[in-house]
C-alpha cells in the first residue's frame, strides 16, 4: 500500500490516529511490556511502538532507546507502514534508502530493522512495532516474523481497548452533566430563567458557539429570543430554522448552516446547526431551541441525544410556565 504524506489517504490516516488521543501521552505498562517481550524474543537491544505523525515518529513505548521521537523523514517506520507485512532491512548501510540516514550514520547506529505495521480493523496504519539492532542480520526468520506480527496485533488491541475506555469515561462524564442540566432546567421559574438555564447548560453539553431559545406568541409571531453569544448569524437563521423544525413535526433537526435557506445569502454564515421544538404540542409549540457552532464538524450522536433529552424537559417546563 503506497501512501503519500500529502495524499487524501494520508490525511485520513492522520485523522484516524488523532481519534486514539495517544500522541504525547505518558508511558503505559501494556505497551512497555510488549516492547520488552519483542526485544527478548527477537534477540535485539531495541524495540519500539512507533506512531507516525505528520512530521515525526513518536514512540509510545521504547525499550533500549532514550529518544522519544525523531523526524518523520528519518523514520524507517514511515516506510514500514506502507507494507501489509513485516518490513525488514537486514543491513541499513547496504540499503540505498537508509545508508545516509542520520539514524544509521550516527546514534543509535541502526543496522538491522524489522517493523510490523499497526493496522486497525478499518485498515489504517498508525505506526509499527519495530525491533532494531546495531549489527546486521541475515534477515528475519519466519517464526520471528509471526511473533512480531502477533505482538503488533496485541498493540492494536491495546490501543482499541484504551480508546473504548476513554469513550466510556467520557460518556459517564457527559451523562452526569446531563443529569445536572436536567435538574437545573426543571427548576426554572420563568421563561427568562428557562432560556438562561437552557442555553448555559447546552453550552456545557455540546460546546456550541451560540445557543438560543426562541419563544413565540399565541398568534405564531416572534415574542422574544433569549440567547447567549448568539450574534447576527444565529439570529438571521432563527425564524427560518423554526420552519424547518416544524416540518419534522417536532423531531430534532441537524444541518450545516449553509443548508438553511435563510443563511444562504450570507457567505460568512458557516458551521453546524441543530434545533428542536420546545413545547409538548408539535402543532402549537411554545417556541424552539437552537444551537450552532462555526466549526463544520457535525454534532455527534451523543450530543444530539443529550440536546433532545434536555429539550424534552424544557418543553414540559415551558408548557407549565406558558399556562400560568
Beta strands, then each sheet from edge to edge (+ up, - down):
strand 1: 46-52
strand 2: 56-63
strand 3: 69-71
strand 4: 87-89
strand 5: 112-119
strand 6: 125-133
strand 7: 210-216
strand 8: 222-228
strand 9: 253-256
strand 10: 272-278
strand 11: 287-293
sheet 1: 3+ 2- 1+ 6- 5+ 4-
sheet 2: 8+ 7- 11+ 10- 9+
end
